[in-house]
């Protein structure tokens, strides 16, 4: 194929058709050389959002509490099936992998996490967790503000963070840095004209030649030129990592397991990102909760266990902490559909070789309720402050707006 510069100029407006997800790279492309991250040189945070409002009471089960069994006559998990964490609480029986990590001191369970004046709206509560601002609407996420402060794009690094989902969560929205969303690495590539499949290499070379030499005084032309080259280079880099990745670790089937596997591939391959985000959806269990939630908790547990086995295989387990959370818990009393409705406080999970495992905080009362909901015991921003200051080496006050009490899980 022959592509003229005039044809190229006419097609500038169609660039988004040919580059998969380049908009996340436009403002951060700096002709980077993708030097691999050195193990032990930086701390990585992996966020798992358990979307829909996970029922904390059937995840971390108060198996020695009579009120739990009275208020949930069909949903309560029998004491002999619970995987005990201590004499009062235990994990859902489908969370064997996470229980093994707990027994090895690698899981911190923080109980009763929430915030004042809680919202039962999915959209508002998710926004609160993602921005760490319960009292106002803001445009940036708590980790987006971290990225702004941490100078994570120095030396031309365009992978300061990676979202392994189709849509960027507000968690990673910032004022300075654009974060790529790469839900499928095989779609994150230069898209050539499908009418000429045999000419793909010719089309790619023509693209690189034109972008490499093109000069124009048009507004943003240089930015567009660099972004095009960088998007293609970034694609090649990630494709190479995936091709070279070899592992015998079995991840659970589905997008969540595949997402964790891809994150492991990027970490093992040296991608210099400080943050990765992935989602596990489906926790809005208004009806027939037991079957649906049990399957999701099994996915979560098996996925996390596989992820850490993969890290250990590459001696990277000390570089990564995983944080699992949901936008809210569920009501204490089960409903007539053998499910639970939107609630408030719930446990969160901090997992890693550098985590001081154990149970943190007091389990909320099952009888002294707030309009049928558990009363939160721990402000979620205390968890964030601990992760930011003690793990990421940041200034949590600058990011969260004030100081919050640390929780000693790291």
PLY file of the C-alpha trace (Angstrom):
ply
format ascii 1.0
element vertex 410
property float x
property float y
property float z
element edge 409
property int vertex1
property int vertex2
end_header
0.00 0.00 0.00
1.10 3.55 -0.68
0.12 6.18 1.90
0.82 9.81 1.02
1.35 12.60 3.53
-1.71 14.35 2.09
-3.82 11.26 2.78
-2.31 11.12 6.25
-3.26 14.74 6.96
-6.79 14.14 5.75
-7.09 11.19 8.11
-5.78 12.82 11.29
-9.30 13.04 12.66
-9.67 9.27 12.32
-6.64 8.44 14.42
-8.80 7.10 17.25
-10.12 4.44 14.89
-6.63 3.01 14.43
-5.18 3.33 17.92
-6.86 1.40 20.70
-7.32 3.56 23.83
-4.73 6.23 22.89
-6.58 9.00 24.69
-5.06 7.86 27.97
-1.59 8.36 26.53
-1.95 11.72 24.81
-0.83 13.93 27.68
1.90 11.68 29.03
3.76 10.50 25.92
7.39 11.56 26.17
9.30 9.19 23.92
10.00 6.95 26.90
12.45 4.13 26.90
10.67 1.36 28.75
13.32 0.49 31.28
12.09 -2.38 33.45
11.17 -1.71 37.05
13.76 -3.07 39.44
12.35 -5.49 42.01
12.36 -3.98 45.50
12.77 -0.40 44.26
9.10 0.60 44.47
5.97 -0.44 46.30
2.95 -1.51 44.27
-0.69 -1.28 45.29
-3.33 -3.46 43.61
-6.95 -2.43 44.19
-9.78 -4.93 43.85
-13.22 -3.33 43.89
-15.95 -5.83 44.82
-18.72 -3.94 43.05
-22.36 -4.08 44.01
-22.09 -3.99 47.78
-20.63 -7.19 49.18
-22.37 -8.66 52.22
-19.68 -8.49 54.88
-21.60 -10.60 57.39
-21.52 -13.65 55.13
-17.91 -12.97 54.13
-16.45 -12.48 57.60
-18.98 -14.49 59.58
-19.70 -13.81 63.29
-20.20 -17.52 63.86
-20.29 -17.23 67.66
-23.03 -14.58 67.71
-26.59 -15.77 68.34
-28.16 -12.61 66.88
-26.59 -13.39 63.51
-28.45 -16.70 63.32
-31.72 -15.19 64.59
-31.72 -12.38 62.04
-30.69 -14.56 59.11
-32.67 -17.80 59.41
-31.94 -18.98 55.83
-28.73 -17.13 54.93
-26.63 -17.65 58.06
-23.61 -19.94 57.58
-23.42 -22.81 60.05
-20.55 -22.56 62.56
-18.99 -25.88 61.57
-18.62 -24.68 57.95
-16.90 -21.38 58.74
-13.13 -21.06 58.24
-12.15 -19.58 61.64
-10.02 -16.47 62.00
-10.43 -16.37 65.77
-13.01 -17.51 68.32
-15.60 -15.00 67.15
-15.34 -14.64 63.38
-14.37 -16.71 60.35
-14.33 -16.62 56.58
-17.00 -17.86 54.23
-16.31 -21.57 53.50
-15.68 -20.76 49.82
-12.61 -18.67 50.69
-10.11 -21.46 51.27
-7.29 -19.76 49.36
-7.62 -16.53 51.34
-7.85 -18.50 54.58
-4.53 -20.17 53.82
-2.96 -16.76 53.24
-4.43 -15.59 56.54
-2.97 -18.55 58.41
0.41 -17.62 56.93
0.11 -14.09 58.31
-0.49 -12.37 54.96
-4.07 -11.12 55.35
-5.32 -8.24 57.49
-9.09 -8.12 57.97
-10.23 -4.65 59.04
-13.73 -4.80 60.53
-16.63 -2.38 60.48
-15.23 0.02 57.88
-17.42 2.88 56.70
-17.92 6.64 56.99
-20.31 9.12 58.67
-23.78 9.66 57.20
-23.48 6.72 54.81
-25.17 6.57 51.42
-27.01 3.47 50.23
-26.80 4.63 46.62
-24.35 2.57 44.56
-23.27 5.58 42.53
-22.75 7.98 45.40
-21.14 5.45 47.73
-18.75 4.28 45.00
-17.86 7.92 44.33
-17.19 8.48 48.04
-14.87 5.48 48.25
-13.13 6.45 45.01
-12.59 10.12 45.90
-12.28 9.83 49.73
-14.55 12.88 50.01
-17.87 11.98 51.71
-19.02 15.58 52.13
-18.49 17.05 48.66
-18.23 16.24 44.98
-14.70 16.40 43.57
-13.24 15.61 40.17
-10.17 13.64 41.27
-9.76 10.26 42.93
-7.68 9.60 46.02
-5.07 7.69 44.02
-5.31 10.20 41.18
-4.19 12.84 43.66
-1.42 10.52 44.77
-0.25 10.25 41.15
-0.28 14.04 40.86
1.92 14.36 43.97
4.30 11.47 43.36
5.77 12.52 39.97
5.10 9.04 38.66
5.68 10.04 35.03
9.26 11.18 35.45
11.68 9.78 32.89
8.81 9.49 30.43
6.97 6.64 32.17
3.45 6.52 30.74
2.44 3.55 32.90
2.27 5.35 36.24
-0.87 3.28 36.86
-2.89 0.80 34.82
-6.61 0.10 35.02
-7.41 -3.47 33.92
-11.02 -2.65 33.02
-12.78 -1.03 30.06
-13.71 2.12 32.02
-11.36 4.18 34.17
-12.62 4.41 37.78
-12.71 7.82 39.39
-10.13 6.46 41.83
-7.43 7.16 39.21
-8.67 10.44 37.79
-6.09 13.17 38.35
-5.26 16.70 37.26
-1.93 15.89 35.60
-1.71 12.24 34.62
-3.79 10.16 32.23
-4.05 6.48 33.14
-4.56 3.86 30.40
-7.40 1.35 30.65
-6.23 -1.92 29.13
-8.89 -4.55 29.62
-7.52 -6.77 26.84
-3.87 -6.47 25.90
-4.54 -8.00 22.49
-6.91 -5.13 21.67
-4.37 -2.56 22.86
-2.60 -2.27 19.52
-2.37 -0.39 16.25
-5.52 -1.17 14.30
-4.78 -1.51 10.64
-7.32 -1.34 7.84
-9.24 -4.66 8.01
-9.68 -4.61 4.24
-5.94 -5.18 3.78
-4.99 -7.75 6.41
-1.99 -8.98 4.39
-0.54 -5.47 4.40
-0.50 -4.95 8.19
3.29 -4.66 8.43
3.35 -2.20 5.54
0.65 -0.10 7.19
2.48 -0.07 10.54
5.77 0.94 8.88
4.01 3.70 6.96
2.41 4.93 10.17
5.73 4.98 12.01
7.51 6.67 9.12
4.91 9.43 8.79
4.62 10.01 12.53
8.41 9.92 12.88
9.09 12.66 10.32
5.89 14.67 10.15
6.21 18.38 10.99
3.44 20.94 11.21
2.68 24.22 12.93
-0.89 23.15 13.57
-2.02 23.26 17.23
-1.17 20.05 19.11
0.42 18.46 16.02
3.63 17.62 17.90
1.64 16.23 20.82
-0.38 14.08 18.44
2.77 12.88 16.65
4.51 11.85 19.87
1.35 10.26 21.24
0.95 8.13 18.14
4.51 6.85 18.35
4.24 6.26 22.10
0.91 4.43 21.87
2.38 2.05 19.33
5.53 1.55 21.37
3.49 0.96 24.54
1.41 -1.62 22.71
4.51 -3.46 21.48
5.94 -3.40 24.99
2.86 -4.95 26.61
2.45 -7.50 23.83
6.08 -8.58 24.32
5.57 -8.99 28.08
2.52 -11.19 27.57
4.25 -13.34 24.94
7.26 -13.94 27.19
5.23 -14.62 30.35
5.34 -18.25 31.40
3.49 -19.58 34.43
1.98 -22.84 35.60
-0.24 -21.03 38.11
-3.94 -21.69 37.54
-6.15 -18.60 37.79
-9.96 -18.83 38.01
-11.79 -18.48 34.73
-13.38 -15.16 33.87
-12.45 -11.52 33.60
-11.36 -11.18 37.23
-8.88 -14.06 37.10
-7.64 -12.89 33.71
-7.24 -9.36 35.08
-5.12 -10.51 38.00
-3.06 -12.67 35.67
-2.44 -9.69 33.39
-1.39 -7.58 36.39
1.03 -10.32 37.40
2.37 -10.36 33.85
2.98 -6.63 33.91
4.64 -6.67 37.33
6.80 -9.67 36.44
7.65 -8.08 33.09
8.93 -4.91 34.73
6.14 -2.45 33.93
6.95 0.52 36.17
3.46 1.13 37.58
2.76 1.92 41.20
-0.97 1.15 41.02
-3.16 -1.42 39.30
-6.95 -1.59 39.54
-9.32 -4.43 38.70
-13.00 -5.09 39.36
-15.09 -8.06 40.48
-18.74 -7.28 39.81
-22.04 -8.87 40.83
-22.32 -8.38 44.61
-25.73 -6.67 44.56
-27.42 -9.73 46.05
-31.03 -8.71 46.66
-32.31 -12.20 45.86
-30.90 -15.74 46.15
-27.76 -14.37 47.72
-26.12 -17.59 48.88
-25.47 -19.04 45.45
-24.33 -15.82 43.77
-22.17 -14.48 46.56
-20.53 -17.82 47.26
-19.40 -18.09 43.64
-18.01 -14.55 43.68
-16.18 -15.04 46.97
-14.64 -18.22 45.59
-13.44 -16.27 42.54
-12.01 -13.56 44.76
-10.26 -16.02 47.06
-8.87 -18.26 44.32
-7.82 -15.28 42.22
-5.93 -13.60 45.04
-4.28 -16.88 46.09
-3.15 -17.55 42.50
-1.88 -13.99 42.16
0.35 -14.32 45.22
1.64 -17.71 44.17
2.59 -16.10 40.86
4.38 -13.25 42.62
6.25 -15.69 44.87
7.33 -17.68 41.82
9.09 -14.55 40.58
10.31 -13.42 44.03
8.12 -10.31 43.84
5.82 -10.98 46.77
7.45 -8.28 48.94
6.76 -5.57 46.35
2.96 -5.82 46.27
0.04 -5.15 48.60
-3.52 -5.92 47.48
-6.50 -4.05 48.90
-10.03 -5.46 48.52
-13.12 -3.39 49.28
-16.78 -2.83 48.37
-18.84 0.37 48.30
-21.00 -0.78 51.22
-22.15 -3.86 53.10
-25.69 -5.22 53.33
-28.58 -4.94 55.81
-28.35 -7.16 58.86
-31.78 -8.76 58.43
-32.30 -10.91 55.36
-35.19 -9.97 53.08
-38.07 -12.08 51.74
-36.13 -12.98 48.61
-33.41 -14.86 50.52
-31.12 -11.96 49.90
-30.05 -8.73 51.58
-30.55 -5.07 50.74
-28.14 -2.14 50.71
-26.43 -1.56 54.03
-23.45 0.33 55.38
-20.34 -0.88 57.23
-18.37 -3.94 56.10
-14.87 -5.43 56.37
-11.99 -4.72 53.97
-8.97 -6.88 53.20
-5.29 -5.93 52.97
-3.12 -8.75 51.63
0.58 -9.21 51.09
3.86 -10.59 52.38
4.66 -7.27 54.05
1.24 -7.06 55.71
0.97 -7.72 59.44
-1.79 -10.27 59.26
-4.64 -10.52 61.71
-8.02 -9.04 62.60
-8.13 -5.29 63.18
-10.94 -3.41 64.81
-14.07 -4.46 66.66
-16.89 -6.28 64.92
-19.97 -4.02 64.86
-22.80 -4.93 67.19
-25.49 -7.15 65.69
-28.17 -5.68 67.98
-27.29 -1.99 68.52
-28.11 -1.02 64.95
-28.62 2.26 63.13
-32.00 1.94 61.39
-31.29 -1.72 60.70
-27.67 -1.19 59.66
-24.36 -1.94 61.31
-22.67 1.09 62.85
-19.27 1.66 61.36
-16.28 1.39 63.69
-13.42 2.41 61.38
-13.31 5.34 58.95
-12.22 4.07 55.53
-9.82 6.99 55.26
-7.79 5.47 58.10
-7.17 2.51 55.78
-6.25 4.87 52.95
-3.92 6.94 55.15
-2.12 3.79 56.29
-1.66 2.55 52.72
-0.51 5.97 51.49
1.94 6.79 54.29
3.15 3.41 55.46
3.20 1.55 52.13
3.34 4.07 49.27
5.56 6.58 51.06
3.20 9.47 50.38
1.84 12.34 52.47
-1.72 11.29 53.20
-2.65 14.72 54.57
-1.89 16.31 51.21
-4.06 13.72 49.45
-6.91 13.23 51.94
-7.03 16.77 53.33
-6.26 15.88 56.96
-4.53 13.32 59.12
-6.23 10.04 59.97
-5.30 7.44 62.54
-3.09 4.63 61.25
-4.04 0.98 61.46
-0.93 -1.14 62.16
-1.35 -3.67 59.32
1.85 -2.44 57.64
0 1
1 2
2 3
3 4
4 5
5 6
6 7
7 8
8 9
9 10
10 11
11 12
12 13
13 14
14 15
15 16
16 17
17 18
18 19
19 20
20 21
21 22
22 23
23 24
24 25
25 26
26 27
27 28
28 29
29 30
30 31
31 32
32 33
33 34
34 35
35 36
36 37
37 38
38 39
39 40
40 41
41 42
42 43
43 44
44 45
45 46
46 47
47 48
48 49
49 50
50 51
51 52
52 53
53 54
54 55
55 56
56 57
57 58
58 59
59 60
60 61
61 62
62 63
63 64
64 65
65 66
66 67
67 68
68 69
69 70
70 71
71 72
72 73
73 74
74 75
75 76
76 77
77 78
78 79
79 80
80 81
81 82
82 83
83 84
84 85
85 86
86 87
87 88
88 89
89 90
90 91
91 92
92 93
93 94
94 95
95 96
96 97
97 98
98 99
99 100
100 101
101 102
102 103
103 104
104 105
105 106
106 107
107 108
108 109
109 110
110 111
111 112
112 113
113 114
114 115
115 116
116 117
117 118
118 119
119 120
120 121
121 122
122 123
123 124
124 125
125 126
126 127
127 128
128 129
129 130
130 131
131 132
132 133
133 134
134 135
135 136
136 137
137 138
138 139
139 140
140 141
141 142
142 143
143 144
144 145
145 146
146 147
147 148
148 149
149 150
150 151
151 152
152 153
153 154
154 155
155 156
156 157
157 158
158 159
159 160
160 161
161 162
162 163
163 164
164 165
165 166
166 167
167 168
168 169
169 170
170 171
171 172
172 173
173 174
174 175
175 176
176 177
177 178
178 179
179 180
180 181
181 182
182 183
183 184
184 185
185 186
186 187
187 188
188 189
189 190
190 191
191 192
192 193
193 194
194 195
195 196
196 197
197 198
198 199
199 200
200 201
201 202
202 203
203 204
204 205
205 206
206 207
207 208
208 209
209 210
210 211
211 212
212 213
213 214
214 215
215 216
216 217
217 218
218 219
219 220
220 221
221 222
222 223
223 224
224 225
225 226
226 227
227 228
228 229
229 230
230 231
231 232
232 233
233 234
234 235
235 236
236 237
237 238
238 239
239 240
240 241
241 242
242 243
243 244
244 245
245 246
246 247
247 248
248 249
249 250
250 251
251 252
252 253
253 254
254 255
255 256
256 257
257 258
258 259
259 260
260 261
261 262
262 263
263 264
264 265
265 266
266 267
267 268
268 269
269 270
270 271
271 272
272 273
273 274
274 275
275 276
276 277
277 278
278 279
279 280
280 281
281 282
282 283
283 284
284 285
285 286
286 287
287 288
288 289
289 290
290 291
291 292
292 293
293 294
294 295
295 296
296 297
297 298
298 299
299 300
300 301
301 302
302 303
303 304
304 305
305 306
306 307
307 308
308 309
309 310
310 311
311 312
312 313
313 314
314 315
315 316
316 317
317 318
318 319
319 320
320 321
321 322
322 323
323 324
324 325
325 326
326 327
327 328
328 329
329 330
330 331
331 332
332 333
333 334
334 335
335 336
336 337
337 338
338 339
339 340
340 341
341 342
342 343
343 344
344 345
345 346
346 347
347 348
348 349
349 350
350 351
351 352
352 353
353 354
354 355
355 356
356 357
357 358
358 359
359 360
360 361
361 362
362 363
363 364
364 365
365 366
366 367
367 368
368 369
369 370
370 371
371 372
372 373
373 374
374 375
375 376
376 377
377 378
378 379
379 380
380 381
381 382
382 383
383 384
384 385
385 386
386 387
387 388
388 389
389 390
390 391
391 392
392 393
393 394
394 395
395 396
396 397
397 398
398 399
399 400
400 401
401 402
402 403
403 404
404 405
405 406
406 407
407 408
408 409
